[in-house]
Amino acid sequence: PASTPIRSSTRHTESCKMAFVMSALTTAMPTVGVRGNVRVAPKAPAQAVSLVGSINGSVSLGREGVESASFGVEAGGKWFMISHGNKVARLHRPADQRKALLRNLTTDLLRYGRITTTMARAKAMRKPVEHMIQLGKDGGDHKKRQAEAFVYDKELVAALFEQAPARYADRTGGYTRIVRTLRRRGDNAEMAIIELV
């Protein structure tokens, strides 16, 4: 037996319409870092945005007198968003390249004990190096897997987990030392020697 569709007893007509009114506040935003000449409308009373449409038809949005602008900072022809309170050194690289750079520097420092690099890179790599040494001090299979996921050399991780507990038994942190050295010839970049304590 075929089932018959249930029909609604009420019919919607064309005269049946929905209206929704929403107030849009137009406040003047600060013009610092606005690209180009953007005119911001003076403070005016709130304007209404009306949304009117039929039940079975399309919905239209009407808005008058509102201008939009993008905000940022211009530096050398490029536009950047302002990053207040950003604690991660970007090192002029995208995220994947920055992570690979820090992994390489961490591996080299654990292997050689002392490397020369720029001051910005030395300060940025201090946190992952000290984290790897702390993992080596704590020991355990899970911590070893975490260290192997970051450091490129598994034999180096095994050596770290053998030697770190005895070497840094009396320290609760501060496993690295940064020493300022001569600036780099060519671009005058600030250089540093970072070493394991």
Disulfide bonds with the S-S distance in Angstrom:
none
